[in-house]
Amino acid sequence: MRRLAVAVVSATVVATGLFAQPPAAAYPPTPPSESVTRQHLAQLTVAPDGSMDGYDRDQFPHWSSQNGTCDTREVVLQRDGTDVTVDDACQPTSGRWYSVYDGVWLSDSSDVHIDHVVPLAEAWRTGARNWSQSKREAFANDLDSQQLIAVSGSSNTSKGDKGPEEWRPQNSGYQCMYARSWINVKYTYDLTVSADEVAALEDMLDAC
């Protein structure tokens, strides 16, 4: 893991203007600048993706308890939402969420998915298969980097475990931030990148 210490810290679509900008609170932590991101991308190891042998989502314990009542998913729902209220079990009872991937507002938390920016399967085939279980849990619950973000269920399903060479946000205005976030997560965890992945990331960075 490079430079950043990672700890386990921790449908109703409202048409209010497609691709309208969300409030600042709707974003996870801001990634490094474009120029720094390009430096980080150049330092990543370029290699073909590894094997998926042995992969299972259970290898990445996720939605761990963060503060007694709330788990990681519930923390992100509160962090990335607007006017979110929760019950005693930390379940959202009201609020609104802006999905930066496709530029829509959601008013029902059941329509919101928490995306792993670098999918767990992608991490497995680019280095995480060699990690300890505790490090994989840290990765799956990382609230300190850009790894977790609340988005629409449809955009998350469309993305699946695809890398940027196969998928990028429908909202073109977010593609620069997406590339910066992806690269920072890969850099933080010292994961490899494929040549096609690098080309796609550079293309998105060119739009910054």
Sequence and secondary structure as in RCSB ss.txt:
>XXXX:A:sequence
MRRLAVAVVSATVVATGLFAQPPAAAYPPTPPSESVTRQHLAQLTVAPDGSMDGYDRDQFPHWSSQNGTCDTREV
VLQRDGTDVTVDDACQPTSGRWYSVYDGVWLSDSSDVHIDHVVPLAEAWRTGARNWSQSKREAFANDLDSQQLIA
VSGSSNTSKGDKGPEEWRPQNSGYQCMYARSWINVKYTYDLTVSADEVAALEDMLDAC
>XXXX:A:secstr
  SS        EE S TT    GGGS S    HHHHHHHHHHS B      TT  GGGS  S BSSSS BHHHH
HHHHHEEEEEE TTS EEEEEEEETTTTEEE  GGGEEEEESS HHHHHHTTGGGS HHHHHHHHT  SSSSEEE
EEHHHHHHHTT  TTT   S GGGHHHHHHHHHHHHHHTT  B HHHHHHHHHHHTT 
